[in-house]
Amino acid sequence: MKTLYKTQIRIILVFFITFGLYAQTPGSVDTSFDTGTGFNNGVWTFALQPDGKILAGGYFTEYNGTTQNHITRLNTDGTLDTSFDTFFEVGSGGNSPVKAIALQSNGKILVGGSFTEYNGTTQNRIVRLNSDGSLDTSFDAGTGFSGLFGGGEVRTIVLPPDGKILVAGNFTGYKGTTQNRIVRLNSDGSLDTSFTIGTGFDSSVETIILQSDGKILVAGSFTEYNGTARNRIARLNSNGSLDTSFTIGTGFNNGVQTIALQSDGKILVGGNFTEYNGTTQNYIARLNANGSLDNSFTIGTGFNSQVYSIAIQSDGKILAGGLFTNYNGTIRNFIIRLNTDGSLDNSFIIGGGFSSFLFSVALQSDGKILAGGGALSYNGVSINRIARLHGDTTAGIEELKPVTVNTYPNPTTDYFNITSEAMIQSVELYDVSGRLVRTSLVNGFETQQNVSNLTNGVYILKIKTQEGEITGKIIKK
């Protein structure tokens, strides 16, 4: 090995590795989540219980060989929770998907979609279940939701802190009363008449987000609210009136599918649009709290197709899933993680990514990522429409063992060195697309890696030691 000069700058990367376990690269499949043969049709939505169990809704009628019509509950390891009985019956209104699930603080579960029956009882597009999946008869939706040409689908349910229930979708009536695409219900299912929407929205609502001040962000395919032009996004006051301080100009030129609210009040928006208020924004945008475009969020050419779901990590990084296969010129198949400024997060390594689209991306409390949609595989691994990916380590320090790894020089022109407190077994280099560039077998506490023949740029470094896997970055100049 070449002599190492003392004047070299060393960058110390300290990683915490769980005792007896290997830390997993962000973006890799969590193989402890065992779904067996998975779902037989698409997963549309998730709701995560406080105990870690997972409610899933969608188009499916089977999970791992067991009949589960459009809604099911999984244990934390991916196995079917057999204590949760579902009663949607295919052929009796249950042949339509579940699109929305919301958990009340008392453990009861609100479910919305296109269905017209639950366990032999008429339940038009909304139902409330007890925690075991049985019908909660104290929630009286009457004739439920209705719509044009036999429609009336519920697409989102949000629970304000006062116990009331916000519901939106493509319906035009509730319990025989005209309610165009949005409604607020009391906790017993009755209509909250204090929420006055006038003529409401002129087309479907796909998503609702509640702000901490009680204002309501609404987005979808609509172009008008109560007679006022609002192209695909609007903000309402808590009483249902239009918040005119939220100024969007000409708004979006096509539908919005998802909204996520940052802790600083900024608003991430994803959908099928390519423009916001006259500015090109391909399928994703970030707005300031007043509705103006946040120009500090730089996406370049953005996505090449629709964004269906956005989730924000506690560190501000942004997960997105959808129909896209490219972001700003880089291949990213159906899932991506962005930095807070809109740049691509290359530490989230997805390899070949998903084989098909994602409808929903959700973050667990431990930082792991649930992804659901129509994909049958992820990076070559069979997953059948649901997968759990590793995120960044979030376990408590008291449970972890520190391992110090030195990499230097970084940036480098021809070589870099690695020293470790734990025995190094191998070193892998990946390019920013997730392609494995090189593997080096090592059996020692230090190694020197020659990169003189590699193209200049950023590479992901994966170091496998006896104590676990460690991921970092190396810049080749």
N, C-alpha and C positions, 0 to 999 in steps of 0.2 A: 504494500500500500504506500502511496506517496506520503512524504513528510507533510504533516499538517502544521501550518503556520499559526502561531499564537495570535496574530493580528486578525485572523479571520473572524467575521461576525457570526456568532452562533444564535440561532433562533431556537428557543426551548419550547417544545410542545408538550404540555402535561395533559395526559389523558387519564380518566378514571375507568377502571375495568372491574366489573362485578366479580366477586370471588367465585371461582369455579366455572364461570361462564365466559363465552366469547362475546365481546362487544361487536355488534353488527353494523355494517356499513349503512348509512342512511340511504334508503331507497331499495334495500334488499328485502326479499320475501321473509316474513316471519314464519318459519316452518313449524313453530309450536302451535300455530293456529290451524287446526286440522278440520277442514270442511268436507272431507271425503269426496263424493262426486259433486258436491256443491248444489247450485240451483239449476233448474231446467229451463229457466228463462230469466229475463233481465231484472236486476235489482235497481230500484229507483231512489230509495231514501233510507236513511238510518236514523235511529234515535238511541242515544247511549244512556243507560240507566246509571244511577249513582253506585250500584253494586258491580258495575263493569259489564253486566249483560247487555246484549245488543239486539235491539228491535230492528228488523229489516222489512221493507215493503216493496212491492213491485208487481211485475207481470207473472212471476213464477207460480207454479202449482205443486212444486216438489222440492224438497231439500234432502240431499244425501239419501235418496231412495224412499223418503217418507212424504206422504201427502201433506203439503203446507200451502194452502191456497192464499197467495198474495200478501200474507203477513206471517212472520215467525219470530221467535226469540231464540237467540243463541247464547250459550254459556261463554265465558271469557276465553276458553280454549277453542272455540269454533264448533263444538258439539251442539246438537239440538237440545234445547231446554224443554224436556217433556212435561214439565209442570205448567207450561203455557199452552192452553188449548185454543186452537183457532177454528172458527166455524164458518168461514166463507166457503160456500159450496159452488163449485163450477157448474154452470148451467142454470143457476137460480139467482143471477145478479152478481155472483162472485167471480164471473169470468172477466171482470174489468179490474184494472190494477189499483193498488193502493199507492197514492202519490204523496201523502203527508202523514206524519206521525209526530205527536207532541205529548210530552210527559208532564203531567201535573205534579205538584209537590206532594200530594197525598198518594202518589203511585198509580193513579188512574191514567188511562192512555186514550187520547183522542186520535182517531184515525179518519182520514179523508181520502176520497178517490172518486171512481166512477161506479162503484157497486150500488146495488139497490136492495140488498138483503144480507142479513147476518144471522146465522143460526135459525133460519126459518122465519125470521121477523123482518118486516119491511124497514129498511134503514137506508134512506136515500142520500148517498154520498158522504154521510158523516155518521160516526158512531163513537160512543165512549165505552171503553172496556175497563173491567176491574183488573187488578194486577195479575190475575191468573188467566186472563183472556176471555172470561165470561162477560156477557153483556151487562152493562150498568144501566138498569132500567130507570134510575133516578134522573138520567139525562134524556129529556124529552125533545127530540128534534121534529116531532110530528111528521108532516109529509116531506121534511128535509129540503134539499136543494133541487131546483129544476132549472132547465135551460132551453135554449132554442134547439129545435129539431131533436128533442129528446136528450139533449146534453145536460150540463149542470155540474161538471166535474169540479171537485175541490182539489186545489193544487198546493196550498200552503196553510198551515195553522200556526199561530203564534199566541203565546200566553202572557199577557201583561201581568204585572205584579199584583193588581187588584183582584185577580181571580176571574176576570172576564176573558173572553175567547175571541180573537180575531181570526176570521176565516176569509180566504180569497181564492179565486179560480176563474172558471168560465161560466158560472151560473148567472141567471137573471132573476131568480126568485128564491125566497126562503119561507117555508110554511105558508105559501099562498100570497106572500107580500113581495112586491117588486124590490129587488136588491141586486143592483148590477155590479157583479164581480167582487164585491167586498161587503162584509157585514161584521158587526160585533155582537156576540151573544153573551147573555148572562151565564153564570156557572151551571144553571139547570137546563140550558139549551134554549131558553126563551130569547126573543129578539130584544137587544138593547136599543131602545128607541132614542136614547140620548146621543147616539152616534149617527149623525145626520149627514148623508152622502149625496143628497139631491138625486140627480140622474146617474150618479156613480161613474164608472168607467165604461168606455164604448167598446172595449175588447178585453181579452183575458189578462188576468194578473197571475204572474208566475211566482213571485216571492215578496215577502214582507220582512222588514227588519225594524225592531223597536229601538229608538234612541233612548239614552238615559234620561233625557228631559221629557219623555213621554210622546215625542213626535214620532210619526210613523213613515218610514220610507217604503214606497211601493213601486214595483217595477214589473213589466210584462210587455205585451204587444199593443197596448192601448195608445191612442193618440189624443185622448180627451178625458177630462174629469169634470163632471158637473157643468158641462158647457164651455170649459176653458181648455185651450190647447195645452197638452202635456205629452210630449212624445216619448213614451216608453218608460219614463221615470217621473215620480212626483213625491212630494212630502206633504203629509196631512198633519194637521193639529190633532190633539187628543180627542177632540169632539167630532172629528170627521171632516172639518172644513179644510180647504186647500191652504197650505202654508206658502204664501206668495213671496216670502223672503228667500225661498229656495229657487234660485233663478237658473234655468237650464238652457235658455235661448231656444234653439231649434231642437235640442235634445238629441236622442239617438235616431239613426236612420233605419234601424231594424230592431227586432225584439231583444229584450233583456231576460236572461234566465236566472241570474244569481246576483246577490248583493252580499258583501261582507263589510262590517263596520270596524275600522281600526280604533285602537284605544285613544288616538289623538283626534278622533272625530272625522277623519277622512274616510271616504267611501269607495271601496273597490267594487267594480261592476263588470260582469261577464255576460256574454250572450252571442247573438248572431249579427251584431252591428259591425259596421266598418267606419263609422263616423260619429263624432259627438260635437254638436253645435258648430258644424262646418269644418272641423279638424279631423283628419284621418286618425282613427283609433281602431285597429283591427282586433275586434272581439274581446278586448279588455281595456279598461280605463280606470283611472283613479280621480275622484272628484274631491274638491275641498268641501268643507261643511256647508258652504253657501251655495253649492251646486256648480261652481266654476271648475273648469278642467285643471287638475294638478299637473303642471308641466314639469315638475321635478321627477315624475314617474315616467321614465324613458323606456319605451318598449321597442324602439326601432320599427321594424316592419310588423311586429306583433305576431299573432297567431295566423295560421292559414285556414282555420275553421273554428267552429263554435266552441265556446266555453260554457259548460253546464253547471259547474260547482266550484266554489272558492272557499278555502278555509285558511285562517290566519293563525300561525303559531304564536306562542307566548313571546318569542324573540322577534316577532314582526315579520318573519319570512312568510311567503305566500304560496300555498299549495293550490293548484288548479287542475281540474279534470274536464274532459269533454271529448269532442270529435277531432281535435287537431292532431297533426303529426309533425308540426314544425313551429318553432318560435324564433323569430328574428334571424332566420337563416340556418338554425340548428335543429337537427332532427330530435324530436321529443314526442314519442308515441303515446298520446292520450293522457299523460300525467306529467306535471312539471313542478319544480319549486323555484320561485323567484326570490331574489334579495329585496330588501325594502325599497330600493330605488328602481325596481323593475328589471334589473339585470338578471341573467340566468345564474342560478346557484349550482355551480358545477360539483359541489360536494354531495349533492343528491344524485346518486348514480343509479340509473334505471336500466342500463343496458339497452335491450331491444324494446323495453317498455311493455305496454299492454297490446294484445292482439286486436282489440277493438275498443269501442267508445266506453267512456265512463259517464254515468249519470250523477254519481254522488261521491264526494270525498269528505271524510269526517275524521277529526282528531280525538284520540282517546286522551285521558288524563295523564297517561304515562308517556305521551309523545308519539305513540305508534299511530299509524295511519290506516284507516279503513277505506277501501275503494270498492265501489259496486257499479255494475253496468252490464254490458253485453260481452265482455271479454272472456275468452276461454283459457287464455294463458297470459303469463307475465314473465318476460325475459326468458322464455323457453320452459317455464314451469306451469303445469296445468293448475288452473285456479277456479274455473267454472263460475264466473260472474261475481265472485267476491274474493278479495285478498286483503291481508293485513301486511303492511310494510313497516320496516323499522324506520323510526325517525331518529332524532338526536337523543342521546342518553339523558334521562331526567331523574334517575334514581337518586336517593338521598346519599350524601357524602359518607354518612356513618356506615353504610353498607358496602362501600367501595374501597378498592385498593389502588393507590396511586402508582403509576409507572411513568418514569421520565424518559423521553426519547429526544435526542438531539439530532437535528438535521442541519447541515451547513456545507458549503455556502448556499444561500437561497435568497435571491435568484442565483443561477449558476450558468456557466457557458459550456463546460465540458464534463464535469463530474460533481457529485455531492456525496457526503458521508453521512452515515447513520450510526449512532451509538445508542444503546439501550440498556436499562437495568435488567431487562428480561431477555432470555435467549431468543434471538431473531431466527425464525424458521424460513421465511420467504419475504420477498419484496415484489409487489406488483405495481405497474404503472398503467394508468388508463388515460385516454385522451378525453376531451371535454364532452364528447358524444357518448362516453361510457364504454368505448371499445378498448379491450385489453391490448396494450401495446407490447408489454414485455413482462415475463416472470423470471425472477432470479432466486434460486434456492440458496439459503444461507444456513450455517450452523455455528453461530457465534454471537457475540455481544456487539459486534461492529461490522460494518460493510461499507465498501465504496462502490458507487454506481456510476458507470460511464454513460453519459447522455449526449455525447458530442455528435452522434449521428441522427439525433432526433430533431424534428422541426421545432423552431422557436414557438413558445406558447406556454399555457398552463396545463399541468398534468396532475391527475389525482394519484396520490401515493397511498397504497395500502400495505401496511407492515404487519405481518403475522408473527406473533411471539408466543411463547409458552403461556403467557398470561392473557392472551386475547389478540384481537385485531385492532389496529390503530389506523386512522385515516387522516391524511393531511394533504397539502398542496406543495408542488414544486414548480417553480417558474424557470423555464429554459430560455436564455437570451441568445 
